[in-house]
Protein backbone atom coordinates (compact mmCIF):
# COMPACT_ATOMS: atom_id res chain seq x y z
CA UNK A 1 0.00 0.00 0.00
CA UNK A 2 2.73 2.44 0.89
CA UNK A 3 4.68 1.93 -2.31
CA UNK A 4 4.84 4.55 -5.02
CA UNK A 5 4.89 3.57 -8.69
CA UNK A 6 8.67 3.67 -8.85
CA UNK A 7 8.99 1.67 -5.63
CA UNK A 8 6.58 -0.95 -6.97
CA UNK A 9 8.52 -1.28 -10.22
CA UNK A 10 11.77 -1.67 -8.29
CA UNK A 11 10.23 -4.40 -6.11
CA UNK A 12 8.82 -6.18 -9.15
CA UNK A 13 12.15 -5.99 -10.91
CA UNK A 14 13.91 -7.40 -7.86
CA UNK A 15 11.47 -10.28 -7.64
CA UNK A 16 11.87 -11.09 -11.30
CA UNK A 17 15.63 -10.89 -10.91
CA UNK A 18 15.38 -13.40 -8.08
CA UNK A 19 13.29 -15.81 -10.13
CA UNK A 20 15.13 -18.56 -11.98
CA UNK A 21 17.28 -17.50 -14.94
CA UNK A 22 19.27 -19.65 -17.28
CA UNK A 23 16.84 -22.47 -16.57
CA UNK A 24 17.76 -25.82 -18.06
CA UNK A 25 15.62 -28.92 -18.13
CA UNK A 26 15.89 -30.65 -14.78
CA UNK A 27 14.11 -33.39 -12.94
CA UNK A 28 11.51 -31.83 -10.68
CA UNK A 29 11.98 -32.86 -7.04
CA UNK A 30 9.61 -35.24 -5.33
CA UNK A 31 7.03 -33.77 -2.99
CA UNK A 32 9.00 -34.89 0.07
CA UNK A 33 12.26 -33.48 -1.29
CA UNK A 34 10.65 -30.14 -2.14
CA UNK A 35 9.01 -29.88 1.28
CA UNK A 36 12.37 -30.56 2.95
CA UNK A 37 13.95 -27.81 0.84
CA UNK A 38 11.17 -25.35 1.75
CA UNK A 39 11.66 -26.14 5.44
CA UNK A 40 15.38 -25.42 5.13
CA UNK A 41 14.86 -22.21 3.14
CA UNK A 42 12.28 -20.95 5.63
CA UNK A 43 14.69 -21.61 8.51
CA UNK A 44 17.41 -19.69 6.67
CA UNK A 45 15.02 -16.80 6.01
CA UNK A 46 13.97 -16.60 9.65
CA UNK A 47 17.60 -16.57 10.78
CA UNK A 48 17.95 -13.04 9.39
CA UNK A 49 18.08 -10.34 12.10
CA UNK A 50 14.63 -9.00 12.88
CA UNK A 51 12.68 -11.79 11.16
CA UNK A 52 9.54 -13.11 12.87
CA UNK A 53 7.22 -15.53 11.07
CA UNK A 54 6.09 -16.93 7.74
CA UNK A 55 3.10 -18.55 6.11
CA UNK A 56 4.09 -20.70 3.11
CA UNK A 57 2.18 -22.91 0.70
CA UNK A 58 3.08 -24.76 -2.50
CA UNK A 59 0.87 -26.54 -5.02
CA UNK A 60 1.84 -28.77 -7.94
CA UNK A 61 -0.95 -28.96 -10.48
CA UNK A 62 -4.15 -29.08 -8.46
CA UNK A 63 -2.52 -30.59 -5.35
CA UNK A 64 -1.44 -28.48 -2.41
CA UNK A 65 1.62 -30.33 -1.13
CA UNK A 66 2.59 -27.90 1.62
CA UNK A 67 0.81 -25.32 3.74
CA UNK A 68 2.68 -24.41 6.86
CA UNK A 69 3.58 -21.70 9.34
CA UNK A 70 7.15 -21.03 10.42
CA UNK A 71 8.61 -18.89 13.19
CA UNK A 72 6.47 -16.62 15.33
CA UNK A 73 3.04 -15.08 14.78
CA UNK A 74 3.35 -12.98 17.96
CA UNK A 75 6.75 -12.36 19.53
CA UNK A 76 5.47 -10.71 22.70
CA UNK A 77 3.10 -13.55 23.57
CA UNK A 78 5.40 -16.27 22.26
CA UNK A 79 2.83 -17.59 19.79
CA UNK A 80 4.22 -19.74 17.00
CA UNK A 81 3.01 -19.36 13.43
CA UNK A 82 0.93 -22.29 12.15
CA UNK A 83 -0.76 -23.05 8.86
CA UNK A 84 -3.86 -21.35 10.32
CA UNK A 85 -2.12 -18.11 11.34
CA UNK A 86 -3.62 -15.24 9.34
CA UNK A 87 -1.45 -12.45 7.94
CA UNK A 88 -2.23 -9.22 6.13
CA UNK A 89 -1.77 -9.84 2.42
CA UNK A 90 -1.72 -6.16 1.37
CA UNK A 91 -1.96 -5.66 -2.40
CA UNK A 92 -2.58 -9.33 -3.19
CA UNK A 93 -6.08 -8.20 -2.14
CA UNK A 94 -6.37 -6.66 -5.60
CA UNK A 95 -6.89 -10.09 -7.20
CA UNK A 96 -9.95 -10.63 -5.02
CA UNK A 97 -11.34 -7.18 -5.77
CA UNK A 98 -10.81 -7.67 -9.51
CA UNK A 99 -12.60 -11.04 -9.36
CA UNK A 100 -15.55 -9.43 -7.57
CA UNK A 101 -15.86 -6.86 -10.35
CA UNK A 102 -15.65 -9.56 -13.03
CA UNK A 103 -18.38 -11.59 -11.36
CA UNK A 104 -20.66 -8.55 -11.22
CA UNK A 105 -19.96 -7.98 -14.91
CA UNK A 106 -20.83 -11.60 -15.69
CA UNK A 107 -24.18 -11.05 -14.00
CA UNK A 108 -24.87 -7.92 -16.02
CA UNK A 109 -24.71 -5.66 -12.98
CA UNK A 110 -22.06 -3.49 -14.64
CA UNK A 111 -19.89 -3.38 -17.76
CA UNK A 112 -16.13 -3.01 -17.83
CA UNK A 113 -16.35 -0.16 -20.34
CA UNK A 114 -18.87 1.79 -18.26
CA UNK A 115 -17.75 5.21 -17.06
CA UNK A 116 -17.18 4.40 -13.39
CA UNK A 117 -18.84 7.66 -12.32
CA UNK A 118 -22.10 6.00 -13.38
CA UNK A 119 -21.91 4.20 -10.05
CA UNK A 120 -20.10 6.55 -7.66
CA UNK A 121 -19.49 10.27 -7.50
CA UNK A 122 -15.87 11.16 -8.22
CA UNK A 123 -14.46 14.06 -10.26
CA UNK A 124 -12.62 13.05 -13.44
CA UNK A 125 -12.17 16.61 -14.74
CA UNK A 126 -13.93 16.08 -18.04
CA UNK A 127 -12.21 12.76 -18.79
CA UNK A 128 -13.95 9.43 -19.32
CA UNK A 129 -12.53 6.83 -16.96
CA UNK A 130 -13.94 3.33 -17.30
CA UNK A 131 -14.04 0.45 -14.86
CA UNK A 132 -11.52 -1.27 -17.14
CA UNK A 133 -9.13 1.69 -16.67
CA UNK A 134 -9.37 1.16 -12.91
CA UNK A 135 -8.78 -2.59 -13.16
CA UNK A 136 -5.63 -2.30 -15.27
CA UNK A 137 -4.16 0.88 -13.75
CA UNK A 138 -4.53 3.06 -16.83
CA UNK A 139 -6.95 5.59 -15.34
CA UNK A 140 -4.47 8.40 -14.69
CA UNK A 141 -6.05 8.94 -11.25
CA UNK A 142 -3.46 9.88 -8.66
CA UNK A 143 -2.35 7.24 -6.16
CA UNK A 144 -3.52 8.41 -2.75
CA UNK A 145 -0.67 6.66 -0.94
CA UNK A 146 1.81 8.74 -2.97
CA UNK A 147 0.66 12.02 -1.44
CA UNK A 148 3.55 13.45 0.64
CA UNK A 149 2.98 12.86 4.33
CA UNK A 150 0.00 10.58 3.77
CA UNK A 151 1.27 7.87 6.10
CA UNK A 152 2.32 10.38 8.72
CA UNK A 153 -1.11 12.00 9.14
CA UNK A 154 -4.44 10.37 9.77
CA UNK A 155 -3.81 6.73 8.90
CA UNK A 156 -4.60 5.58 12.44
CA UNK A 157 -8.18 6.88 12.12
CA UNK A 158 -11.06 4.81 10.79
CA UNK A 159 -12.38 6.60 7.71
CA UNK A 160 -15.21 6.07 5.27
CA UNK A 161 -14.01 4.99 1.81
CA UNK A 162 -14.73 8.39 0.29
CA UNK A 163 -12.86 10.17 3.08
CA UNK A 164 -9.70 8.18 2.40
CA UNK A 165 -9.59 9.69 -1.09
CA UNK A 166 -9.99 13.31 0.02
CA UNK A 167 -6.26 14.07 -0.54
CA UNK A 168 -6.50 13.22 -4.26
CA UNK A 169 -10.15 13.81 -5.08
CA UNK A 170 -9.67 17.22 -6.66
CA UNK A 171 -6.27 16.67 -8.26
CA UNK A 172 -6.09 16.56 -12.07
CA UNK A 173 -5.45 13.23 -13.77
CA UNK A 174 -1.80 12.41 -14.33
CA UNK A 175 -2.44 11.40 -17.96
CA UNK A 176 -5.19 10.74 -20.48
CA UNK A 177 -6.98 7.50 -19.51
CA UNK A 178 -5.74 4.50 -21.47
CA UNK A 179 -2.53 6.10 -22.69
CA UNK A 180 -0.16 4.99 -19.90
CA UNK A 181 0.13 2.38 -17.18
CA UNK A 182 0.72 3.64 -13.65
CA UNK A 183 0.06 1.65 -10.50
CA UNK A 184 -2.44 3.43 -8.27
CA UNK A 185 -4.10 2.13 -5.12
CA UNK A 186 -6.84 4.66 -5.75
CA UNK A 187 -8.04 2.57 -8.69
CA UNK A 188 -8.76 -0.45 -6.51
CA UNK A 189 -10.14 1.67 -3.69
CA UNK A 190 -12.69 3.04 -6.17
CA UNK A 191 -13.48 -0.50 -7.34
CA UNK A 192 -14.35 -1.43 -3.77
CA UNK A 193 -16.74 1.51 -3.61
CA UNK A 194 -18.33 0.34 -6.88
CA UNK A 195 -18.73 -3.17 -5.48
CA UNK A 196 -20.55 -1.75 -2.46
CA UNK A 197 -22.80 0.43 -4.61
CA UNK A 198 -23.74 -2.28 -7.09
CA UNK A 199 -24.08 -5.16 -4.60
CA UNK A 200 -25.77 -3.14 -1.87
CA UNK A 201 -23.48 -4.72 0.74
CA UNK A 202 -20.31 -3.56 2.51
CA UNK A 203 -17.16 -4.73 0.76
CA UNK A 204 -16.22 -7.07 3.63
CA UNK A 205 -19.62 -8.79 3.66
CA UNK A 206 -19.82 -9.05 -0.12
CA UNK A 207 -16.43 -10.75 -0.31
CA UNK A 208 -17.31 -13.12 2.53
CA UNK A 209 -20.66 -14.12 1.05
CA UNK A 210 -19.57 -14.31 -2.59
CA UNK A 211 -16.14 -15.87 -2.29
CA UNK A 212 -14.66 -16.77 1.07
CA UNK A 213 -17.53 -18.84 2.46
CA UNK A 214 -18.56 -20.64 -0.78
CA UNK A 215 -14.95 -21.44 -1.68
CA UNK A 216 -14.18 -22.59 1.87
CA UNK A 217 -11.40 -20.04 2.25
CA UNK A 218 -11.93 -20.26 5.98
CA UNK A 219 -8.92 -18.13 6.93
CA UNK A 220 -9.54 -15.27 4.48
CA UNK A 221 -11.47 -12.18 5.50
CA UNK A 222 -11.36 -8.43 5.72
CA UNK A 223 -9.16 -7.20 8.56
CA UNK A 224 -11.04 -5.20 11.19
CA UNK A 225 -9.22 -4.02 14.31
CA UNK A 226 -12.22 -4.36 16.64
CA UNK A 227 -13.02 -7.96 15.67
CA UNK A 228 -11.59 -10.92 17.55
CA UNK A 229 -9.91 -12.87 14.77
CA UNK A 230 -8.48 -16.30 15.65
CA UNK A 231 -4.86 -16.73 14.65
CA UNK A 232 -4.24 -13.12 13.62
CA UNK A 233 -0.49 -12.56 13.36
CA UNK A 234 1.14 -9.36 14.53
CA UNK A 235 3.24 -7.26 12.17
CA UNK A 236 6.80 -6.08 12.86
CA UNK A 237 9.38 -3.67 11.61
CA UNK A 238 13.11 -3.77 12.25
CA UNK A 239 15.14 -1.27 14.29
CA UNK A 240 18.90 -1.80 14.68
CA UNK A 241 18.56 -5.39 13.54
CA UNK A 242 15.89 -6.23 16.11
CA UNK A 243 12.12 -6.68 15.72
CA UNK A 244 9.92 -3.68 16.56
CA UNK A 245 6.15 -3.43 16.55
CA UNK A 246 4.92 -2.05 13.22
CA UNK A 247 3.14 1.29 13.25
CA UNK A 248 -0.64 1.10 13.58
CA UNK A 249 -2.64 1.42 10.39
CA UNK A 250 -6.43 1.49 10.26
CA UNK A 251 -7.44 -1.09 7.69
CA UNK A 252 -10.09 1.31 6.40
CA UNK A 253 -7.14 2.97 4.63
CA UNK A 254 -6.06 0.05 2.37
CA UNK A 255 -9.68 -1.15 2.09
CA UNK A 256 -10.31 -3.00 -1.18
CA UNK A 257 -6.78 -2.25 -2.43
CA UNK A 258 -5.04 -4.09 0.40
CA UNK A 259 -7.24 -4.82 3.41
CA UNK A 260 -7.55 -8.61 3.47
CA UNK A 261 -6.16 -11.21 5.84
CA UNK A 262 -5.32 -14.73 4.68
CA UNK A 263 -2.98 -17.67 4.91
CA UNK A 264 -0.61 -18.90 2.23
CA UNK A 265 -2.71 -22.06 2.00
CA UNK A 266 -5.85 -20.08 1.23
CA UNK A 267 -3.98 -17.98 -1.36
CA UNK A 268 -2.79 -21.06 -3.22
CA UNK A 269 -6.29 -22.55 -3.02
CA UNK A 270 -7.63 -19.27 -4.44
CA UNK A 271 -5.25 -19.59 -7.41
CA UNK A 272 -6.39 -23.17 -8.01
CA UNK A 273 -10.05 -22.12 -7.82
CA UNK A 274 -9.43 -19.32 -10.32
CA UNK A 275 -7.90 -21.75 -12.81
CA UNK A 276 -10.73 -24.26 -12.35
CA UNK A 277 -13.36 -21.63 -13.16
CA UNK A 278 -14.86 -21.70 -9.67
CA UNK A 279 -14.28 -17.99 -9.01
CA UNK A 280 -15.07 -16.38 -12.36
CA UNK A 281 -15.70 -17.73 -15.86
CA UNK A 282 -12.77 -18.91 -17.98
CA UNK A 283 -13.26 -15.86 -20.21
CA UNK A 284 -13.11 -13.51 -17.22
CA UNK A 285 -9.98 -15.24 -15.92
CA UNK A 286 -8.39 -14.87 -19.35
CA UNK A 287 -9.11 -11.14 -19.28
CA UNK A 288 -7.65 -10.88 -15.79
CA UNK A 289 -4.42 -12.56 -16.91
CA UNK A 290 -3.93 -10.82 -20.28
CA UNK A 291 -1.47 -7.90 -20.55
CA UNK A 292 -3.00 -4.46 -20.92
CA UNK A 293 -2.95 -2.88 -24.37
CA UNK A 294 -2.47 0.87 -24.29
CA UNK A 295 -4.00 3.28 -26.79
CA UNK A 296 -0.72 3.50 -28.74
CA UNK A 297 -0.56 -0.29 -29.21
CA UNK A 298 2.11 -0.96 -26.58
CA UNK A 299 1.36 -3.38 -23.78
CA UNK A 300 1.92 -3.28 -20.03
CA UNK A 301 2.59 -6.51 -18.08
CA UNK A 302 -0.52 -6.21 -15.91
CA UNK A 303 -4.04 -7.52 -16.36
CA UNK A 304 -6.66 -7.18 -13.65
CA UNK A 305 -4.95 -7.92 -10.33
CA UNK A 306 -2.12 -9.88 -11.97
CA UNK A 307 1.38 -9.02 -13.16
CA UNK A 308 2.72 -11.10 -16.06
CA UNK A 309 6.36 -12.14 -16.34
CA UNK A 310 8.34 -14.55 -18.46
CA UNK A 311 11.71 -15.64 -17.14
CA UNK A 312 13.73 -17.70 -19.60
CA UNK A 313 10.72 -19.55 -20.91
CA UNK A 314 8.92 -19.87 -17.60
CA UNK A 315 5.90 -17.53 -17.77
CA UNK A 316 4.28 -16.68 -14.48
CA UNK A 317 1.41 -14.71 -13.04
CA UNK A 318 2.03 -12.93 -9.78
CA UNK A 319 1.21 -10.13 -7.40
CA UNK A 320 3.11 -8.83 -4.40
CA UNK A 321 1.93 -6.87 -1.42
CA UNK A 322 3.55 -4.60 1.13
CA UNK A 323 1.99 -2.90 4.15
CA UNK A 324 3.46 -1.85 7.52
CA UNK A 325 4.50 -5.08 9.24
CA UNK A 326 3.76 -7.47 6.38
CA UNK A 327 4.83 -8.44 2.88
CA UNK A 328 3.41 -11.11 0.58
CA UNK A 329 3.52 -12.77 -2.81
CA UNK A 330 1.38 -15.18 -4.80
CA UNK A 331 3.05 -16.52 -7.95
CA UNK A 332 1.90 -19.13 -10.46
CA UNK A 333 4.18 -20.66 -13.10
CA UNK A 334 1.73 -21.34 -15.90
CA UNK A 335 3.60 -24.02 -17.86
CA UNK A 336 4.66 -26.06 -14.84
CA UNK A 337 1.42 -25.40 -12.92
CA UNK A 338 3.47 -24.53 -9.85
CA UNK A 339 1.83 -22.22 -7.30
CA UNK A 340 3.75 -20.59 -4.46
CA UNK A 341 2.42 -18.26 -1.78
CA UNK A 342 4.48 -16.67 0.97
CA UNK A 343 3.42 -14.13 3.59
CA UNK A 344 5.81 -12.59 6.11
CA UNK A 345 5.19 -10.46 9.18
CA UNK A 346 8.55 -8.67 9.04
CA UNK A 347 10.51 -6.85 6.32
CA UNK A 348 13.57 -8.81 7.43
CA UNK A 349 11.99 -11.91 5.89
CA UNK A 350 11.20 -11.15 2.25
CA UNK A 351 8.25 -13.13 0.89
CA UNK A 352 9.33 -12.47 -2.69
CA UNK A 353 12.88 -13.66 -2.11
CA UNK A 354 11.74 -16.86 -0.40
CA UNK A 355 9.28 -17.61 -3.22
CA UNK A 356 12.13 -17.14 -5.69
CA UNK A 357 14.35 -19.52 -3.73
CA UNK A 358 11.60 -22.14 -3.66
CA UNK A 359 11.12 -21.87 -7.42
CA UNK A 360 14.87 -22.27 -7.95
CA UNK A 361 14.80 -25.49 -5.99
CA UNK A 362 11.88 -26.73 -8.06
CA UNK A 363 13.56 -25.91 -11.37
CA UNK A 364 16.98 -27.09 -10.23
CA UNK A 365 18.63 -23.72 -10.77
CA UNK A 366 21.80 -22.80 -8.90
CA UNK A 367 21.36 -19.66 -6.75
CA UNK A 368 23.24 -16.58 -7.96
CA UNK A 369 26.61 -15.87 -6.39
C-alpha positions as CSV (number, residue, x, y, z in Angstrom):
1,X,0.0,0.0,0.0
2,X,2.7,2.4,0.9
3,X,4.7,1.9,-2.3
4,X,4.8,4.5,-5.0
5,X,4.9,3.6,-8.7
6,X,8.7,3.7,-8.9
7,X,9.0,1.7,-5.6
8,X,6.6,-1.0,-7.0
9,X,8.5,-1.3,-10.2
10,X,11.8,-1.7,-8.3
11,X,10.2,-4.4,-6.1
12,X,8.8,-6.2,-9.1
13,X,12.2,-6.0,-10.9
14,X,13.9,-7.4,-7.9
15,X,11.5,-10.3,-7.6
16,X,11.9,-11.1,-11.3
17,X,15.6,-10.9,-10.9
18,X,15.4,-13.4,-8.1
19,X,13.3,-15.8,-10.1
20,X,15.1,-18.6,-12.0
21,X,17.3,-17.5,-14.9
22,X,19.3,-19.7,-17.3
23,X,16.8,-22.5,-16.6
24,X,17.8,-25.8,-18.1
25,X,15.6,-28.9,-18.1
26,X,15.9,-30.6,-14.8
27,X,14.1,-33.4,-12.9
28,X,11.5,-31.8,-10.7
29,X,12.0,-32.9,-7.0
30,X,9.6,-35.2,-5.3
31,X,7.0,-33.8,-3.0
32,X,9.0,-34.9,0.1
33,X,12.3,-33.5,-1.3
34,X,10.6,-30.1,-2.1
35,X,9.0,-29.9,1.3
36,X,12.4,-30.6,3.0
37,X,14.0,-27.8,0.8
38,X,11.2,-25.4,1.8
39,X,11.7,-26.1,5.4
40,X,15.4,-25.4,5.1
41,X,14.9,-22.2,3.1
42,X,12.3,-21.0,5.6
43,X,14.7,-21.6,8.5
44,X,17.4,-19.7,6.7
45,X,15.0,-16.8,6.0
46,X,14.0,-16.6,9.7
47,X,17.6,-16.6,10.8
48,X,17.9,-13.0,9.4
49,X,18.1,-10.3,12.1
50,X,14.6,-9.0,12.9
51,X,12.7,-11.8,11.2
52,X,9.5,-13.1,12.9
53,X,7.2,-15.5,11.1
54,X,6.1,-16.9,7.7
55,X,3.1,-18.6,6.1
56,X,4.1,-20.7,3.1
57,X,2.2,-22.9,0.7
58,X,3.1,-24.8,-2.5
59,X,0.9,-26.5,-5.0
60,X,1.8,-28.8,-7.9
61,X,-0.9,-29.0,-10.5
62,X,-4.1,-29.1,-8.5
63,X,-2.5,-30.6,-5.3
64,X,-1.4,-28.5,-2.4
65,X,1.6,-30.3,-1.1
66,X,2.6,-27.9,1.6
67,X,0.8,-25.3,3.7
68,X,2.7,-24.4,6.9
69,X,3.6,-21.7,9.3
70,X,7.2,-21.0,10.4
71,X,8.6,-18.9,13.2
72,X,6.5,-16.6,15.3
73,X,3.0,-15.1,14.8
74,X,3.3,-13.0,18.0
75,X,6.7,-12.4,19.5
76,X,5.5,-10.7,22.7
77,X,3.1,-13.5,23.6
78,X,5.4,-16.3,22.3
79,X,2.8,-17.6,19.8
80,X,4.2,-19.7,17.0
81,X,3.0,-19.4,13.4
82,X,0.9,-22.3,12.2
83,X,-0.8,-23.1,8.9
84,X,-3.9,-21.3,10.3
85,X,-2.1,-18.1,11.3
86,X,-3.6,-15.2,9.3
87,X,-1.5,-12.5,7.9
88,X,-2.2,-9.2,6.1
89,X,-1.8,-9.8,2.4
90,X,-1.7,-6.2,1.4
91,X,-2.0,-5.7,-2.4
92,X,-2.6,-9.3,-3.2
93,X,-6.1,-8.2,-2.1
94,X,-6.4,-6.7,-5.6
95,X,-6.9,-10.1,-7.2
96,X,-10.0,-10.6,-5.0
97,X,-11.3,-7.2,-5.8
98,X,-10.8,-7.7,-9.5
99,X,-12.6,-11.0,-9.4
100,X,-15.6,-9.4,-7.6
101,X,-15.9,-6.9,-10.4
102,X,-15.7,-9.6,-13.0
103,X,-18.4,-11.6,-11.4
104,X,-20.7,-8.5,-11.2
105,X,-20.0,-8.0,-14.9
106,X,-20.8,-11.6,-15.7
107,X,-24.2,-11.1,-14.0
108,X,-24.9,-7.9,-16.0
109,X,-24.7,-5.7,-13.0
110,X,-22.1,-3.5,-14.6
111,X,-19.9,-3.4,-17.8
112,X,-16.1,-3.0,-17.8
113,X,-16.4,-0.2,-20.3
114,X,-18.9,1.8,-18.3
115,X,-17.7,5.2,-17.1
116,X,-17.2,4.4,-13.4
117,X,-18.8,7.7,-12.3
118,X,-22.1,6.0,-13.4
119,X,-21.9,4.2,-10.1
120,X,-20.1,6.6,-7.7
121,X,-19.5,10.3,-7.5
122,X,-15.9,11.2,-8.2
123,X,-14.5,14.1,-10.3
124,X,-12.6,13.1,-13.4
125,X,-12.2,16.6,-14.7
126,X,-13.9,16.1,-18.0
127,X,-12.2,12.8,-18.8
128,X,-14.0,9.4,-19.3
129,X,-12.5,6.8,-17.0
130,X,-13.9,3.3,-17.3
131,X,-14.0,0.5,-14.9
132,X,-11.5,-1.3,-17.1
133,X,-9.1,1.7,-16.7
134,X,-9.4,1.2,-12.9
135,X,-8.8,-2.6,-13.2
136,X,-5.6,-2.3,-15.3
137,X,-4.2,0.9,-13.7
138,X,-4.5,3.1,-16.8
139,X,-7.0,5.6,-15.3
140,X,-4.5,8.4,-14.7
141,X,-6.1,8.9,-11.3
142,X,-3.5,9.9,-8.7
143,X,-2.3,7.2,-6.2
144,X,-3.5,8.4,-2.7
145,X,-0.7,6.7,-0.9
146,X,1.8,8.7,-3.0
147,X,0.7,12.0,-1.4
148,X,3.6,13.4,0.6
149,X,3.0,12.9,4.3
150,X,0.0,10.6,3.8
151,X,1.3,7.9,6.1
152,X,2.3,10.4,8.7
153,X,-1.1,12.0,9.1
154,X,-4.4,10.4,9.8
155,X,-3.8,6.7,8.9
156,X,-4.6,5.6,12.4
157,X,-8.2,6.9,12.1
158,X,-11.1,4.8,10.8
159,X,-12.4,6.6,7.7
160,X,-15.2,6.1,5.3
161,X,-14.0,5.0,1.8
162,X,-14.7,8.4,0.3
163,X,-12.9,10.2,3.1
164,X,-9.7,8.2,2.4
165,X,-9.6,9.7,-1.1
166,X,-10.0,13.3,0.0
167,X,-6.3,14.1,-0.5
168,X,-6.5,13.2,-4.3
169,X,-10.2,13.8,-5.1
170,X,-9.7,17.2,-6.7
171,X,-6.3,16.7,-8.3
172,X,-6.1,16.6,-12.1
173,X,-5.5,13.2,-13.8
174,X,-1.8,12.4,-14.3
175,X,-2.4,11.4,-18.0
176,X,-5.2,10.7,-20.5
177,X,-7.0,7.5,-19.5
178,X,-5.7,4.5,-21.5
179,X,-2.5,6.1,-22.7
180,X,-0.2,5.0,-19.9
181,X,0.1,2.4,-17.2
182,X,0.7,3.6,-13.7
183,X,0.1,1.7,-10.5
184,X,-2.4,3.4,-8.3
185,X,-4.1,2.1,-5.1
186,X,-6.8,4.7,-5.8
187,X,-8.0,2.6,-8.7
188,X,-8.8,-0.5,-6.5
189,X,-10.1,1.7,-3.7
190,X,-12.7,3.0,-6.2
191,X,-13.5,-0.5,-7.3
192,X,-14.3,-1.4,-3.8
193,X,-16.7,1.5,-3.6
194,X,-18.3,0.3,-6.9
195,X,-18.7,-3.2,-5.5
196,X,-20.6,-1.7,-2.5
197,X,-22.8,0.4,-4.6
198,X,-23.7,-2.3,-7.1
199,X,-24.1,-5.2,-4.6
200,X,-25.8,-3.1,-1.9
201,X,-23.5,-4.7,0.7
202,X,-20.3,-3.6,2.5
203,X,-17.2,-4.7,0.8
204,X,-16.2,-7.1,3.6
205,X,-19.6,-8.8,3.7
206,X,-19.8,-9.0,-0.1
207,X,-16.4,-10.7,-0.3
208,X,-17.3,-13.1,2.5
209,X,-20.7,-14.1,1.0
210,X,-19.6,-14.3,-2.6
211,X,-16.1,-15.9,-2.3
212,X,-14.7,-16.8,1.1
213,X,-17.5,-18.8,2.5
214,X,-18.6,-20.6,-0.8
215,X,-14.9,-21.4,-1.7
216,X,-14.2,-22.6,1.9
217,X,-11.4,-20.0,2.3
218,X,-11.9,-20.3,6.0
219,X,-8.9,-18.1,6.9
220,X,-9.5,-15.3,4.5
221,X,-11.5,-12.2,5.5
222,X,-11.4,-8.4,5.7
223,X,-9.2,-7.2,8.6
224,X,-11.0,-5.2,11.2
225,X,-9.2,-4.0,14.3
226,X,-12.2,-4.4,16.6
227,X,-13.0,-8.0,15.7
228,X,-11.6,-10.9,17.6
229,X,-9.9,-12.9,14.8
230,X,-8.5,-16.3,15.7
231,X,-4.9,-16.7,14.6
232,X,-4.2,-13.1,13.6
233,X,-0.5,-12.6,13.4
234,X,1.1,-9.4,14.5
235,X,3.2,-7.3,12.2
236,X,6.8,-6.1,12.9
237,X,9.4,-3.7,11.6
238,X,13.1,-3.8,12.3
239,X,15.1,-1.3,14.3
240,X,18.9,-1.8,14.7
241,X,18.6,-5.4,13.5
242,X,15.9,-6.2,16.1
243,X,12.1,-6.7,15.7
244,X,9.9,-3.7,16.6
245,X,6.1,-3.4,16.5
246,X,4.9,-2.0,13.2
247,X,3.1,1.3,13.3
248,X,-0.6,1.1,13.6
249,X,-2.6,1.4,10.4
250,X,-6.4,1.5,10.3
251,X,-7.4,-1.1,7.7
252,X,-10.1,1.3,6.4
253,X,-7.1,3.0,4.6
254,X,-6.1,0.1,2.4
255,X,-9.7,-1.1,2.1
256,X,-10.3,-3.0,-1.2
257,X,-6.8,-2.2,-2.4
258,X,-5.0,-4.1,0.4
259,X,-7.2,-4.8,3.4
260,X,-7.6,-8.6,3.5
261,X,-6.2,-11.2,5.8
262,X,-5.3,-14.7,4.7
263,X,-3.0,-17.7,4.9
264,X,-0.6,-18.9,2.2
265,X,-2.7,-22.1,2.0
266,X,-5.9,-20.1,1.2
267,X,-4.0,-18.0,-1.4
268,X,-2.8,-21.1,-3.2
269,X,-6.3,-22.5,-3.0
270,X,-7.6,-19.3,-4.4
271,X,-5.3,-19.6,-7.4
272,X,-6.4,-23.2,-8.0
273,X,-10.0,-22.1,-7.8
274,X,-9.4,-19.3,-10.3
275,X,-7.9,-21.8,-12.8
276,X,-10.7,-24.3,-12.4
277,X,-13.4,-21.6,-13.2
278,X,-14.9,-21.7,-9.7
279,X,-14.3,-18.0,-9.0
280,X,-15.1,-16.4,-12.4
281,X,-15.7,-17.7,-15.9
282,X,-12.8,-18.9,-18.0
283,X,-13.3,-15.9,-20.2
284,X,-13.1,-13.5,-17.2
285,X,-10.0,-15.2,-15.9
286,X,-8.4,-14.9,-19.4
287,X,-9.1,-11.1,-19.3
288,X,-7.6,-10.9,-15.8
289,X,-4.4,-12.6,-16.9
290,X,-3.9,-10.8,-20.3
291,X,-1.5,-7.9,-20.5
292,X,-3.0,-4.5,-20.9
293,X,-3.0,-2.9,-24.4
294,X,-2.5,0.9,-24.3
295,X,-4.0,3.3,-26.8
296,X,-0.7,3.5,-28.7
297,X,-0.6,-0.3,-29.2
298,X,2.1,-1.0,-26.6
299,X,1.4,-3.4,-23.8
300,X,1.9,-3.3,-20.0
301,X,2.6,-6.5,-18.1
302,X,-0.5,-6.2,-15.9
303,X,-4.0,-7.5,-16.4
304,X,-6.7,-7.2,-13.7
305,X,-4.9,-7.9,-10.3
306,X,-2.1,-9.9,-12.0
307,X,1.4,-9.0,-13.2
308,X,2.7,-11.1,-16.1
309,X,6.4,-12.1,-16.3
310,X,8.3,-14.6,-18.5
311,X,11.7,-15.6,-17.1
312,X,13.7,-17.7,-19.6
313,X,10.7,-19.5,-20.9
314,X,8.9,-19.9,-17.6
315,X,5.9,-17.5,-17.8
316,X,4.3,-16.7,-14.5
317,X,1.4,-14.7,-13.0
318,X,2.0,-12.9,-9.8
319,X,1.2,-10.1,-7.4
320,X,3.1,-8.8,-4.4
321,X,1.9,-6.9,-1.4
322,X,3.6,-4.6,1.1
323,X,2.0,-2.9,4.1
324,X,3.5,-1.8,7.5
325,X,4.5,-5.1,9.2
326,X,3.8,-7.5,6.4
327,X,4.8,-8.4,2.9
328,X,3.4,-11.1,0.6
329,X,3.5,-12.8,-2.8
330,X,1.4,-15.2,-4.8
331,X,3.1,-16.5,-7.9
332,X,1.9,-19.1,-10.5
333,X,4.2,-20.7,-13.1
334,X,1.7,-21.3,-15.9
335,X,3.6,-24.0,-17.9
336,X,4.7,-26.1,-14.8
337,X,1.4,-25.4,-12.9
338,X,3.5,-24.5,-9.9
339,X,1.8,-22.2,-7.3
340,X,3.8,-20.6,-4.5
341,X,2.4,-18.3,-1.8
342,X,4.5,-16.7,1.0
343,X,3.4,-14.1,3.6
344,X,5.8,-12.6,6.1
345,X,5.2,-10.5,9.2
346,X,8.5,-8.7,9.0
347,X,10.5,-6.8,6.3
348,X,13.6,-8.8,7.4
349,X,12.0,-11.9,5.9
350,X,11.2,-11.2,2.2
351,X,8.3,-13.1,0.9
352,X,9.3,-12.5,-2.7
353,X,12.9,-13.7,-2.1
354,X,11.7,-16.9,-0.4
355,X,9.3,-17.6,-3.2
356,X,12.1,-17.1,-5.7
357,X,14.4,-19.5,-3.7
358,X,11.6,-22.1,-3.7
359,X,11.1,-21.9,-7.4
360,X,14.9,-22.3,-8.0
361,X,14.8,-25.5,-6.0
362,X,11.9,-26.7,-8.1
363,X,13.6,-25.9,-11.4
364,X,17.0,-27.1,-10.2
365,X,18.6,-23.7,-10.8
366,X,21.8,-22.8,-8.9
367,X,21.4,-19.7,-6.7
368,X,23.2,-16.6,-8.0
369,X,26.6,-15.9,-6.4
